[in-house]
């Protein structure tokens, strides 16, 4: 369905950052701009799918040839 263009290290960083931001959403319940933590959904989903639409637009690829 989607072309894999996110490699292993890039994928791991995206998943960790996404989970950290979502954890911040649940841990900082009194924060004024708490909803901004929900931006963590984007790196989490792109990391889990191994596909990034922005990479596709700019023709970037961090995925090794053997994984494509």
PDB file with SEQRES, HELIX, SHEET and CRYST1 records, atoms N, CA, C and O in Angstrom:
SEQRES   1 A   68  UNK UNK UNK UNK UNK UNK UNK UNK UNK UNK UNK UNK UNK          
SEQRES   2 A   68  UNK UNK UNK UNK UNK UNK UNK UNK UNK UNK UNK UNK UNK          
SEQRES   3 A   68  UNK UNK UNK UNK UNK UNK UNK UNK UNK UNK UNK UNK UNK          
SEQRES   4 A   68  UNK UNK UNK UNK UNK UNK UNK UNK UNK UNK UNK UNK UNK          
SEQRES   5 A   68  UNK UNK UNK UNK UNK UNK UNK UNK UNK UNK UNK UNK UNK          
SEQRES   6 A   68  UNK UNK UNK                                                  
HELIX    1 AA1 UNK A    8  UNK A   27  1                                  20    
HELIX    2 AA2 UNK A   34  UNK A   39  5                                   6    
HELIX    3 AA3 UNK A   40  UNK A   49  1                                  10    
HELIX    4 AA4 UNK A   53  UNK A   58  1                                   6    
HELIX    5 AA5 UNK A   65  UNK A   67  5                                   3    
CRYST1    1.000    1.000    1.000  90.00  90.00  90.00 P 1           1          
ATOM      1  N   UNK A   1       0.828  -1.184   0.000  1.00  0.00           N  
ATOM      2  CA  UNK A   1       0.000   0.000   0.000  1.00  0.00           C  
ATOM      3  C   UNK A   1       0.875   1.251   0.000  1.00  0.00           C  
ATOM      4  O   UNK A   1       0.774   2.079  -0.905  1.00  0.00           O  
ATOM      5  N   UNK A   2       1.734   1.392   1.010  1.00  0.00           N  
ATOM      6  CA  UNK A   2       2.655   2.520   1.065  1.00  0.00           C  
ATOM      7  C   UNK A   2       4.064   2.013   0.840  1.00  0.00           C  
ATOM      8  O   UNK A   2       4.409   0.913   1.273  1.00  0.00           O  
ATOM      9  N   UNK A   3       4.877   2.803   0.170  1.00  0.00           N  
ATOM     10  CA  UNK A   3       6.268   2.437  -0.034  1.00  0.00           C  
ATOM     11  C   UNK A   3       7.045   2.671   1.247  1.00  0.00           C  
ATOM     12  O   UNK A   3       6.941   3.737   1.855  1.00  0.00           O  
ATOM     13  N   UNK A   4       7.824   1.680   1.660  1.00  0.00           N  
ATOM     14  CA  UNK A   4       8.639   1.844   2.859  1.00  0.00           C  
ATOM     15  C   UNK A   4       9.783   2.797   2.549  1.00  0.00           C  
ATOM     16  O   UNK A   4      10.573   2.552   1.638  1.00  0.00           O  
ATOM     17  N   UNK A   5       9.872   3.886   3.308  1.00  0.00           N  
ATOM     18  CA  UNK A   5      10.956   4.840   3.109  1.00  0.00           C  
ATOM     19  C   UNK A   5      11.559   5.300   4.442  1.00  0.00           C  
ATOM     20  O   UNK A   5      12.290   6.290   4.483  1.00  0.00           O  
ATOM     21  N   UNK A   6      11.254   4.581   5.532  1.00  0.00           N  
ATOM     22  CA  UNK A   6      11.792   4.907   6.846  1.00  0.00           C  
ATOM     23  C   UNK A   6      12.614   3.707   7.314  1.00  0.00           C  
ATOM     24  O   UNK A   6      12.094   2.599   7.447  1.00  0.00           O  
ATOM     25  N   UNK A   7      13.911   3.944   7.562  1.00  0.00           N  
ATOM     26  CA  UNK A   7      14.820   2.882   7.980  1.00  0.00           C  
ATOM     27  C   UNK A   7      14.717   2.561   9.458  1.00  0.00           C  
ATOM     28  O   UNK A   7      13.904   3.147  10.173  1.00  0.00           O  
ATOM     29  N   UNK A   8      15.544   1.625   9.919  1.00  0.00           N  
ATOM     30  CA  UNK A   8      15.486   1.095  11.276  1.00  0.00           C  
ATOM     31  C   UNK A   8      15.707   2.117  12.374  1.00  0.00           C  
ATOM     32  O   UNK A   8      14.881   2.226  13.280  1.00  0.00           O  
ATOM     33  N   UNK A   9      16.801   2.870  12.319  1.00  0.00           N  
ATOM     34  CA  UNK A   9      17.091   3.855  13.368  1.00  0.00           C  
ATOM     35  C   UNK A   9      16.070   4.980  13.333  1.00  0.00           C  
ATOM     36  O   UNK A   9      15.565   5.399  14.374  1.00  0.00           O  
ATOM     37  N   UNK A  10      15.770   5.464  12.149  1.00  0.00           N  
ATOM     38  CA  UNK A  10      14.761   6.516  11.982  1.00  0.00           C  
ATOM     39  C   UNK A  10      13.417   6.050  12.535  1.00  0.00           C  
ATOM     40  O   UNK A  10      12.714   6.811  13.200  1.00  0.00           O  
ATOM     41  N   UNK A  11      13.074   4.820  12.263  1.00  0.00           N  
ATOM     42  CA  UNK A  11      11.810   4.251  12.726  1.00  0.00           C  
ATOM     43  C   UNK A  11      11.765   4.175  14.248  1.00  0.00           C  
ATOM     44  O   UNK A  11      10.760   4.535  14.862  1.00  0.00           O  
ATOM     45  N   UNK A  12      12.860   3.705  14.861  1.00  0.00           N  
ATOM     46  CA  UNK A  12      12.921   3.592  16.322  1.00  0.00           C  
ATOM     47  C   UNK A  12      12.799   4.963  16.983  1.00  0.00           C  
ATOM     48  O   UNK A  12      12.089   5.113  17.977  1.00  0.00           O  
ATOM     49  N   UNK A  13      13.483   5.954  16.438  1.00  0.00           N  
ATOM     50  CA  UNK A  13      13.413   7.312  17.003  1.00  0.00           C  
ATOM     51  C   UNK A  13      11.997   7.861  16.901  1.00  0.00           C  
ATOM     52  O   UNK A  13      11.501   8.478  17.844  1.00  0.00           O  
ATOM     53  N   UNK A  14      11.343   7.643  15.765  1.00  0.00           N  
ATOM     54  CA  UNK A  14       9.968   8.130  15.591  1.00  0.00           C  
ATOM     55  C   UNK A  14       9.020   7.486  16.603  1.00  0.00           C  
ATOM     56  O   UNK A  14       8.172   8.166  17.181  1.00  0.00           O  
ATOM     57  N   UNK A  15       9.161   6.184  16.815  1.00  0.00           N  
ATOM     58  CA  UNK A  15       8.281   5.492  17.756  1.00  0.00           C  
ATOM     59  C   UNK A  15       8.522   5.983  19.178  1.00  0.00           C  
ATOM     60  O   UNK A  15       7.565   6.219  19.916  1.00  0.00           O  
ATOM     61  N   UNK A  16       9.782   6.139  19.573  1.00  0.00           N  
ATOM     62  CA  UNK A  16      10.100   6.614  20.927  1.00  0.00           C  
ATOM     63  C   UNK A  16       9.590   8.028  21.149  1.00  0.00           C  
ATOM     64  O   UNK A  16       8.989   8.314  22.185  1.00  0.00           O  
ATOM     65  N   UNK A  17       9.820   8.910  20.193  1.00  0.00           N  
ATOM     66  CA  UNK A  17       9.354  10.301  20.323  1.00  0.00           C  
ATOM     67  C   UNK A  17       7.830  10.357  20.364  1.00  0.00           C  
ATOM     68  O   UNK A  17       7.252  11.096  21.160  1.00  0.00           O  
ATOM     69  N   UNK A  18       7.191   9.581  19.509  1.00  0.00           N  
ATOM     70  CA  UNK A  18       5.722   9.548  19.490  1.00  0.00           C  
ATOM     71  C   UNK A  18       5.148   9.071  20.811  1.00  0.00           C  
ATOM     72  O   UNK A  18       4.205   9.667  21.331  1.00  0.00           O  
ATOM     73  N   UNK A  19       5.714   7.993  21.361  1.00  0.00           N  
ATOM     74  CA  UNK A  19       5.239   7.485  22.645  1.00  0.00           C  
ATOM     75  C   UNK A  19       5.514   8.467  23.777  1.00  0.00           C  
ATOM     76  O   UNK A  19       4.692   8.615  24.682  1.00  0.00           O  
ATOM     77  N   UNK A  20       6.669   9.144  23.734  1.00  0.00           N  
ATOM     78  CA  UNK A  20       6.997  10.129  24.770  1.00  0.00           C  
ATOM     79  C   UNK A  20       6.017  11.303  24.749  1.00  0.00           C  
ATOM     80  O   UNK A  20       5.572  11.764  25.800  1.00  0.00           O  
ATOM     81  N   UNK A  21       5.687  11.779  23.562  1.00  0.00           N  
ATOM     82  CA  UNK A  21       4.741  12.891  23.467  1.00  0.00           C  
ATOM     83  C   UNK A  21       3.343  12.474  23.934  1.00  0.00           C  
ATOM     84  O   UNK A  21       2.666  13.237  24.623  1.00  0.00           O  
ATOM     85  N   UNK A  22       2.921  11.287  23.568  1.00  0.00           N  
ATOM     86  CA  UNK A  22       1.611  10.816  24.015  1.00  0.00           C  
ATOM     87  C   UNK A  22       1.594  10.582  25.523  1.00  0.00           C  
ATOM     88  O   UNK A  22       0.570  10.807  26.169  1.00  0.00           O  
ATOM     89  N   UNK A  23       2.708  10.136  26.089  1.00  0.00           N  
ATOM     90  CA  UNK A  23       2.795   9.989  27.542  1.00  0.00           C  
ATOM     91  C   UNK A  23       2.676  11.356  28.213  1.00  0.00           C  
ATOM     92  O   UNK A  23       2.045  11.486  29.262  1.00  0.00           O  
ATOM     93  N   UNK A  24       3.285  12.372  27.604  1.00  0.00           N  
ATOM     94  CA  UNK A  24       3.170  13.729  28.131  1.00  0.00           C  
ATOM     95  C   UNK A  24       1.733  14.208  28.145  1.00  0.00           C  
ATOM     96  O   UNK A  24       1.328  14.942  29.046  1.00  0.00           O  
ATOM     97  N   UNK A  25       0.962  13.798  27.155  1.00  0.00           N  
ATOM     98  CA  UNK A  25      -0.450  14.177  27.106  1.00  0.00           C  
ATOM     99  C   UNK A  25      -1.202  13.633  28.313  1.00  0.00           C  
ATOM    100  O   UNK A  25      -2.029  14.327  28.904  1.00  0.00           O  
ATOM    101  N   UNK A  26      -0.908  12.388  28.673  1.00  0.00           N  
ATOM    102  CA  UNK A  26      -1.615  11.764  29.790  1.00  0.00           C  
ATOM    103  C   UNK A  26      -1.049  12.159  31.158  1.00  0.00           C  
ATOM    104  O   UNK A  26      -1.768  12.135  32.157  1.00  0.00           O  
ATOM    105  N   UNK A  27       0.225  12.518  31.204  1.00  0.00           N  
ATOM    106  CA  UNK A  27       0.852  12.849  32.487  1.00  0.00           C  
ATOM    107  C   UNK A  27       0.670  14.305  32.898  1.00  0.00           C  
ATOM    108  O   UNK A  27       0.623  14.601  34.092  1.00  0.00           O  
ATOM    109  N   UNK A  28       0.568  15.205  31.949  1.00  0.00           N  
ATOM    110  CA  UNK A  28       0.419  16.634  32.245  1.00  0.00           C  
ATOM    111  C   UNK A  28      -1.033  17.060  32.042  1.00  0.00           C  
ATOM    112  O   UNK A  28      -1.362  17.769  31.091  1.00  0.00           O  
ATOM    113  N   UNK A  29      -1.878  16.619  32.942  1.00  0.00           N  
ATOM    114  CA  UNK A  29      -3.316  16.869  32.779  1.00  0.00           C  
ATOM    115  C   UNK A  29      -3.703  18.325  33.007  1.00  0.00           C  
ATOM    116  O   UNK A  29      -4.763  18.755  32.551  1.00  0.00           O  
ATOM    117  N   UNK A  30      -2.875  19.086  33.697  1.00  0.00           N  
ATOM    118  CA  UNK A  30      -3.201  20.482  33.988  1.00  0.00           C  
ATOM    119  C   UNK A  30      -2.533  21.469  33.031  1.00  0.00           C  
ATOM    120  O   UNK A  30      -2.694  22.678  33.195  1.00  0.00           O  
ATOM    121  N   UNK A  31      -1.796  20.988  32.049  1.00  0.00           N  
ATOM    122  CA  UNK A  31      -1.087  21.867  31.124  1.00  0.00           C  
ATOM    123  C   UNK A  31      -2.077  22.659  30.264  1.00  0.00           C  
ATOM    124  O   UNK A  31      -3.118  22.147  29.852  1.00  0.00           O  
ATOM    125  N   UNK A  32      -1.726  23.912  30.006  1.00  0.00           N  
ATOM    126  CA  UNK A  32      -2.603  24.784  29.227  1.00  0.00           C  
ATOM    127  C   UNK A  32      -2.752  24.293  27.790  1.00  0.00           C  
ATOM    128  O   UNK A  32      -3.865  24.195  27.274  1.00  0.00           O  
ATOM    129  N   UNK A  33      -1.646  23.992  27.158  1.00  0.00           N  
ATOM    130  CA  UNK A  33      -1.677  23.538  25.762  1.00  0.00           C  
ATOM    131  C   UNK A  33      -1.447  22.035  25.692  1.00  0.00           C  
ATOM    132  O   UNK A  33      -0.651  21.562  24.881  1.00  0.00           O  
ATOM    133  N   UNK A  34      -2.122  21.307  26.516  1.00  0.00           N  
ATOM    134  CA  UNK A  34      -1.975  19.849  26.616  1.00  0.00           C  
ATOM    135  C   UNK A  34      -2.227  19.156  25.281  1.00  0.00           C  
ATOM    136  O   UNK A  34      -1.568  18.164  24.969  1.00  0.00           O  
ATOM    137  N   UNK A  35      -3.144  19.649  24.511  1.00  0.00           N  
ATOM    138  CA  UNK A  35      -3.515  19.023  23.243  1.00  0.00           C  
ATOM    139  C   UNK A  35      -2.352  18.991  22.247  1.00  0.00           C  
ATOM    140  O   UNK A  35      -2.372  18.194  21.309  1.00  0.00           O  
ATOM    141  N   UNK A  36      -1.336  19.847  22.435  1.00  0.00           N  
ATOM    142  CA  UNK A  36      -0.198  19.839  21.524  1.00  0.00           C  
ATOM    143  C   UNK A  36       0.604  18.536  21.614  1.00  0.00           C  
ATOM    144  O   UNK A  36       1.299  18.170  20.666  1.00  0.00           O  
ATOM    145  N   UNK A  37       0.511  17.843  22.742  1.00  0.00           N  
ATOM    146  CA  UNK A  37       1.186  16.561  22.874  1.00  0.00           C  
ATOM    147  C   UNK A  37       0.624  15.528  21.891  1.00  0.00           C  
ATOM    148  O   UNK A  37       1.301  14.553  21.563  1.00  0.00           O  
ATOM    149  N   UNK A  38      -0.583  15.733  21.430  1.00  0.00           N  
ATOM    150  CA  UNK A  38      -1.194  14.782  20.495  1.00  0.00           C  
ATOM    151  C   UNK A  38      -0.491  14.756  19.138  1.00  0.00           C  
ATOM    152  O   UNK A  38      -0.751  13.874  18.319  1.00  0.00           O  
ATOM    153  N   UNK A  39       0.398  15.720  18.900  1.00  0.00           N  
ATOM    154  CA  UNK A  39       1.192  15.704  17.672  1.00  0.00           C  
ATOM    155  C   UNK A  39       2.056  14.447  17.627  1.00  0.00           C  
ATOM    156  O   UNK A  39       2.554  14.073  16.565  1.00  0.00           O  
ATOM    157  N   UNK A  40       2.235  13.791  18.780  1.00  0.00           N  
ATOM    158  CA  UNK A  40       2.996  12.550  18.854  1.00  0.00           C  
ATOM    159  C   UNK A  40       2.380  11.410  18.068  1.00  0.00           C  
ATOM    160  O   UNK A  40       3.048  10.413  17.794  1.00  0.00           O  
ATOM    161  N   UNK A  41       1.121  11.544  17.704  1.00  0.00           N  
ATOM    162  CA  UNK A  41       0.469  10.515  16.893  1.00  0.00           C  
ATOM    163  C   UNK A  41       1.149  10.396  15.531  1.00  0.00           C  
ATOM    164  O   UNK A  41       1.260   9.299  14.982  1.00  0.00           O  
ATOM    165  N   UNK A  42       1.600  11.513  14.993  1.00  0.00           N  
ATOM    166  CA  UNK A  42       2.193  11.517  13.647  1.00  0.00           C  
ATOM    167  C   UNK A  42       3.492  10.715  13.592  1.00  0.00           C  
ATOM    168  O   UNK A  42       3.599   9.811  12.764  1.00  0.00           O  
ATOM    169  N   UNK A  43       4.496  11.011  14.448  1.00  0.00           N  
ATOM    170  CA  UNK A  43       5.705  10.186  14.354  1.00  0.00           C  
ATOM    171  C   UNK A  43       5.461   8.725  14.747  1.00  0.00           C  
ATOM    172  O   UNK A  43       6.115   7.823  14.223  1.00  0.00           O  
ATOM    173  N   UNK A  44       4.531   8.495  15.656  1.00  0.00           N  
ATOM    174  CA  UNK A  44       4.233   7.120  16.058  1.00  0.00           C  
ATOM    175  C   UNK A  44       3.667   6.324  14.882  1.00  0.00           C  
ATOM    176  O   UNK A  44       4.111   5.206  14.624  1.00  0.00           O  
ATOM    177  N   UNK A  45       2.711   6.878  14.182  1.00  0.00           N  
ATOM    178  CA  UNK A  45       2.087   6.176  13.052  1.00  0.00           C  
ATOM    179  C   UNK A  45       3.077   6.000  11.899  1.00  0.00           C  
ATOM    180  O   UNK A  45       3.144   4.925  11.304  1.00  0.00           O  
ATOM    181  N   UNK A  46       3.840   7.036  11.582  1.00  0.00           N  
ATOM    182  CA  UNK A  46       4.802   6.898  10.481  1.00  0.00           C  
ATOM    183  C   UNK A  46       5.901   5.907  10.839  1.00  0.00           C  
ATOM    184  O   UNK A  46       6.419   5.216   9.962  1.00  0.00           O  
ATOM    185  N   UNK A  47       6.262   5.830  12.115  1.00  0.00           N  
ATOM    186  CA  UNK A  47       7.249   4.844  12.541  1.00  0.00           C  
ATOM    187  C   UNK A  47       6.711   3.435  12.470  1.00  0.00           C  
ATOM    188  O   UNK A  47       7.414   2.522  12.036  1.00  0.00           O  
ATOM    189  N   UNK A  48       5.478   3.243  12.889  1.00  0.00           N  
ATOM    190  CA  UNK A  48       4.881   1.907  12.853  1.00  0.00           C  
ATOM    191  C   UNK A  48       4.623   1.425  11.425  1.00  0.00           C  
ATOM    192  O   UNK A  48       4.726   0.232  11.142  1.00  0.00           O  
ATOM    193  N   UNK A  49       4.292   2.347  10.535  1.00  0.00           N  
ATOM    194  CA  UNK A  49       4.016   1.977   9.148  1.00  0.00           C  
ATOM    195  C   UNK A  49       5.270   1.931   8.283  1.00  0.00           C  
ATOM    196  O   UNK A  49       5.228   1.409   7.169  1.00  0.00           O  
ATOM    197  N   UNK A  50       6.389   2.470   8.777  1.00  0.00           N  
ATOM    198  CA  UNK A  50       7.652   2.564   8.029  1.00  0.00           C  
ATOM    199  C   UNK A  50       7.487   3.363   6.740  1.00  0.00           C  
ATOM    200  O   UNK A  50       8.186   3.122   5.756  1.00  0.00           O  
ATOM    201  N   UNK A  51       6.577   4.296   6.756  1.00  0.00           N  
ATOM    202  CA  UNK A  51       6.328   5.118   5.578  1.00  0.00           C  
ATOM    203  C   UNK A  51       6.024   6.543   6.014  1.00  0.00           C  
ATOM    204  O   UNK A  51       5.191   6.773   6.890  1.00  0.00           O  
ATOM    205  N   UNK A  52       6.713   7.504   5.388  1.00  0.00           N  
ATOM    206  CA  UNK A  52       6.513   8.911   5.723  1.00  0.00           C  
ATOM    207  C   UNK A  52       6.100   9.683   4.461  1.00  0.00           C  
ATOM    208  O   UNK A  52       6.850   9.705   3.485  1.00  0.00           O  
ATOM    209  N   UNK A  53       4.929  10.311   4.469  1.00  0.00           N  
ATOM    210  CA  UNK A  53       4.481  11.062   3.289  1.00  0.00           C  
ATOM    211  C   UNK A  53       5.405  12.228   2.935  1.00  0.00           C  
ATOM    212  O   UNK A  53       5.585  12.534   1.756  1.00  0.00           O  
ATOM    213  N   UNK A  54       5.984  12.873   3.929  1.00  0.00           N  
ATOM    214  CA  UNK A  54       6.895  13.998   3.666  1.00  0.00           C  
ATOM    215  C   UNK A  54       8.151  13.499   2.950  1.00  0.00           C  
ATOM    216  O   UNK A  54       8.650  14.155   2.035  1.00  0.00           O  
ATOM    217  N   UNK A  55       8.661  12.338   3.368  1.00  0.00           N  
ATOM    218  CA  UNK A  55       9.808  11.749   2.678  1.00  0.00           C  
ATOM    219  C   UNK A  55       9.456  11.467   1.222  1.00  0.00           C  
ATOM    220  O   UNK A  55      10.283  11.678   0.335  1.00  0.00           O  
ATOM    221  N   UNK A  56       8.243  10.995   0.966  1.00  0.00           N  
ATOM    222  CA  UNK A  56       7.820  10.701  -0.400  1.00  0.00           C  
ATOM    223  C   UNK A  56       7.780  11.964  -1.249  1.00  0.00           C  
ATOM    224  O   UNK A  56       8.177  11.946  -2.414  1.00  0.00           O  
ATOM    225  N   UNK A  57       7.303  13.058  -0.670  1.00  0.00           N  
ATOM    226  CA  UNK A  57       7.204  14.322  -1.408  1.00  0.00           C  
ATOM    227  C   UNK A  57       8.587  14.817  -1.821  1.00  0.00           C  
ATOM    228  O   UNK A  57       8.783  15.272  -2.948  1.00  0.00           O  
ATOM    229  N   UNK A  58       9.553  14.722  -0.885  1.00  0.00           N  
ATOM    230  CA  UNK A  58      10.898  15.229  -1.162  1.00  0.00           C  
ATOM    231  C   UNK A  58      11.838  14.171  -1.736  1.00  0.00           C  
ATOM    232  O   UNK A  58      13.012  14.461  -1.968  1.00  0.00           O  
ATOM    233  N   UNK A  59      11.351  12.956  -1.968  1.00  0.00           N  
ATOM    234  CA  UNK A  59      12.151  11.909  -2.562  1.00  0.00           C  
ATOM    235  C   UNK A  59      13.221  11.347  -1.635  1.00  0.00           C  
ATOM    236  O   UNK A  59      14.231  10.824  -2.105  1.00  0.00           O  
ATOM    237  N   UNK A  60      13.017  11.447  -0.347  1.00  0.00           N  
ATOM    238  CA  UNK A  60      13.987  10.945   0.625  1.00  0.00           C  
ATOM    239  C   UNK A  60      13.685   9.486   0.956  1.00  0.00           C  
ATOM    240  O   UNK A  60      12.554   9.023   0.805  1.00  0.00           O  
ATOM    241  N   UNK A  61      14.723   8.764   1.414  1.00  0.00           N  
ATOM    242  CA  UNK A  61      14.555   7.360   1.775  1.00  0.00           C  
ATOM    243  C   UNK A  61      15.679   6.980   2.725  1.00  0.00           C  
ATOM    244  O   UNK A  61      16.853   7.080   2.368  1.00  0.00           O  
ATOM    245  N   UNK A  62      15.326   6.539   3.950  1.00  0.00           N  
ATOM    246  CA  UNK A  62      16.328   6.081   4.904  1.00  0.00           C  
ATOM    247  C   UNK A  62      16.281   4.566   5.054  1.00  0.00           C  
ATOM    248  O   UNK A  62      16.990   3.999   5.887  1.00  0.00           O  
ATOM    249  N   UNK A  63      15.466   3.925   4.267  1.00  0.00           N  
ATOM    250  CA  UNK A  63      15.301   2.476   4.316  1.00  0.00           C  
ATOM    251  C   UNK A  63      16.338   1.806   3.415  1.00  0.00           C  
ATOM    252  O   UNK A  63      16.473   2.176   2.249  1.00  0.00           O  
ATOM    253  N   UNK A  64      17.075   0.819   3.945  1.00  0.00           N  
ATOM    254  CA  UNK A  64      18.028   0.105   3.088  1.00  0.00           C  
ATOM    255  C   UNK A  64      17.316  -0.619   1.945  1.00  0.00           C  
ATOM    256  O   UNK A  64      16.139  -0.961   2.065  1.00  0.00           O  
ATOM    257  N   UNK A  65      18.002  -0.847   0.871  1.00  0.00           N  
ATOM    258  CA  UNK A  65      17.417  -1.468  -0.318  1.00  0.00           C  
ATOM    259  C   UNK A  65      16.810  -2.840  -0.030  1.00  0.00           C  
ATOM    260  O   UNK A  65      15.810  -3.200  -0.650  1.00  0.00           O  
ATOM    261  N   UNK A  66      17.384  -3.615   0.890  1.00  0.00           N  
ATOM    262  CA  UNK A  66      16.888  -4.957   1.164  1.00  0.00           C  
ATOM    263  C   UNK A  66      15.520  -4.968   1.841  1.00  0.00           C  
ATOM    264  O   UNK A  66      14.804  -5.966   1.756  1.00  0.00           O  
ATOM    265  N   UNK A  67      15.142  -3.878   2.512  1.00  0.00           N  
ATOM    266  CA  UNK A  67      13.852  -3.816   3.219  1.00  0.00           C  
ATOM    267  C   UNK A  67      12.716  -3.305   2.336  1.00  0.00           C  
ATOM    268  O   UNK A  67      11.551  -3.469   2.699  1.00  0.00           O  
ATOM    269  N   UNK A  68      13.003  -2.712   1.225  1.00  0.00           N  
ATOM    270  CA  UNK A  68      11.955  -2.090   0.408  1.00  0.00           C  
ATOM    271  C   UNK A  68      11.018  -3.064  -0.180  1.00  0.00           C  
ATOM    272  O   UNK A  68      10.089  -2.677  -0.890  1.00  0.00           O  
TER     273      UNK A  68                                                      
END                                                                             
